[in-house]
């Protein structure tokens, strides 16, 4: 075929190729318009609505009514089951036949009582293949069931994705028809698409880009959309281009199918179960067609859900896992938040996850897989190492708002020096689509060029599920080794990390936490979830201590292994990285709080049973608290003696707490260790260390000062608080509703109470408590909170100067700057910590303790604890209502270690437990264990459990 050469006009050639495959322009004569051939309607559709998510065998028994395409149904979170009868025309013999289904919900096709395919328009899955090449021997008539969830891939936000769900939204099916699918057209479209993207991505100055441009133009010249016989010539031109190879030094991209599914986020836990099934059954179908396909899957909880709800699908997953196609990764129960769970909770994430993977798939995971979370504790490398994991993959630090993290492949070193090989996919996404852009960015963004020549590319729809598509696989197959692009190979995490390990001698090391400079509002959002997490962590700790002691005293005692196992799994589920941070919809919050209540209810009963068993044997851990023959026994689960005031105690000490009313309405409180002057508005005018003659509160300032900020982020409402919120510091909260009143005049406890008005809608009521012999003053707080986009904090300006403050993290602590010298320092204007934070100079310091808060800001000499936020998306009612919490301030001489700050923070969080016992029981004081140095914290005592645990037996 002869044609006149054209000028080298890049724009016209490029746009010509784009229009040739456009789904908008010239579809009457371009190639895209030939993707589908003949169509015919299905014979009939009927439907039935269900408010609940029900199994298939229940669904087929529903009453079905006729349905017409375009009719609406709903509302949000309901399920619509469709019964679809169809007949394929005999004239379609030898053709590929699809059921084309387009709807604005998430659907799954059922056949023969088994799920066979997910259909989600947002996930580019609108077709179910009925026949690859229709034969006379194949059934031409059949009935399918389609389960359609009344929600989109990302929930049902009203007006925007992260807005609160619209409960009244209606849904519809826009297309339900049989179509002939032209596979040859699809192959050509993929060729064109990849060539056009190479032209765009490599740019005008790139020789290879011009070769792609002229190849695409030649293909348009020879390809006649209405004449399939012209297709081979066009395809051969593409093949010639894609077959031109790279040099030996080219970067290798290890492509792995991926489907990040949030265990709950803009949808409830129950919907996640179906998201997993829809996504993974589609993956299985792809694996059947593409034997080279590899898919990585994390989160044991999700696999456990599928095992219970879809046993047939789970069996198929196990089969493909044996073939090396379906690869379990991660080693944890869920992809948890990397900041807020306790150290013991993080250990349990790995314990439960690794046991599950070993039992169900025969192997432990070697890689920790946490693509999407809101920061990474400096303690994680040690916990990983202890769980048999030496490799780590994540991506979220590419979201840093201020500073670009300097590495993609490096060694991450934790608090104790443990190191794990860490990889951030340079394409900065865990849901790539196999496009040229993904591959170019993987090389372009790689910050370790010359040090590492291998990178991961995780492809597939994610967050809301969906996973890979055939088109993504086809794209990657086109460019396995094409000059101008990196090499691409379908690979596994083990192969990637093995190659990285082999060339790791030049890699750099990052020591300490991986701090995400975004989503810092999640340390505070949804305070009830934070409270439930902290309390349940403490309760399960206490149950295990008491049960272990009971077992030691009586080998017939039944250690509650099964119950604890189930309770821990509930707690670990709520530590998912969109639940404990509070970045979830209201339905998820309700589920989470219900799970906490279940843990409290069952855990309290188990604790009582264990305590009674201890008392029945005549020995109980009371640690300095004696009881009479009647009433409860005091159980102390911490490894040191405690002298807290408890409700059952009534008496005096050598150094009682006293109160003295002042003339101006303020109150003087003293216990021999501390002396505090409390103003009528609850602020500390003075906090004085008696024995060292040291004032704590900075001159001219007041402690325990509540302050309110405007809190309007750029977009991610529940997630972010921005640095500019610090400029909006409103007037301190000082409007007195109820002036300070004395509750207790002294003895073992002195306390006062008061109420402040935050706004017309919100109030703070606080009890300030100073107990005898206690080195800290407590602030027991109740807030009625009904604000919108406000941030409540409490400040303590102190007489300490130090360039660093110390914060408790899991099983340890770390330092962060109190200045803002650099952009890295400034980005830490709001940070996370656990039970305490400390600001110390030589010989003196001040600590803030709390029982359920995680957000801190210590700038120069002002120590600030974040208390409550008032976000409106994705939960319009987030944090509205009553809140109870306690914090404390503890001045000390020497270091915080010497002063026992760590132990005091544990005391505040682990209450003395009261155990009922029968009259006449022997309740002599007894201690089960001791620790020789205060530098060691005996964190957990439990029945032995290893990675070869009973769960795996």
Secondary structure, DSSP 8 states (H G I E B T S, - for coil): ---------HHHHHHHHHHHT-SSSSTTTSSGGGSEEEEEE-SEEEEEEESS---HHHHTTS--EE--TT-EEE-TT-EEEEEEEEE--GGGTTSEEEEEEEESSEEEEEETTEEEEEEEGGGTB-EEEEESS--TTS-SEEEEEEEEESSBTTBTBSSSTTS-B-TT-EEEEEEEEEEEE-HHHHHHHHHHHHHHHHHHHH-TT-HHHHHHHHHHHHHHHH--TT-GGGHHHHHHHHHHHHTS---TT--EEEEEEE--B-SSSSS-HHHHHHHHHHHHHHHHHHHHH-TT--EEE--HHHHHHHHHH-HHHHHHHHHHHHTTSEEE---SSS-B-SSSS-HHHHHHHHHHHHHHHHHHHSS--SEEE-SS-S-B-TTHHHHHHHTT--EEEE-GGGG-SS---S-SEEEEE-TTS-EEEEEE-TTS-SSB-S-HHHHHHHHHT-TTTTT--EEEEEESB-BB--B--HHHHHHHHHTTT-TTS-EEEE--HHHHHHHHHHTGGG--EEES-B--SS-GGGGTSSHHHHHHHHHHHHHHHHHHHHHHHHHHH-TTS---HHHHHHHHHHHHHHTBTTTTT--S-HHHHHHHHHHHHHHHHHHHHHHHHHHHHHHHTTEEE-TT----SSS-EEE--SSS------TT-----TT-EEEEE-TTS-EEEE-SSEEEEE-TTS-EEEEEETTTTEE-B-TT--BSEEEEEE---SS-TTT---GGGGGG----S-EEEEEEEEEEEEETEEEEEEEEESSSS-EEEEEEEEETT-SSEEEEEEEEE--SSEEEEEEEEBS---SEEEEEETTEEEEEESS--SHHHHTTSSEE-SSEEEEEETTEEEEEEESS--EEEEETTEEEEEEEE---SS-TTTT-EEEEEEEEEEEEES-HHHHTHHHHHHHHHS--EEE---TT---EEE-----S-TT-------S---TT-GGG-
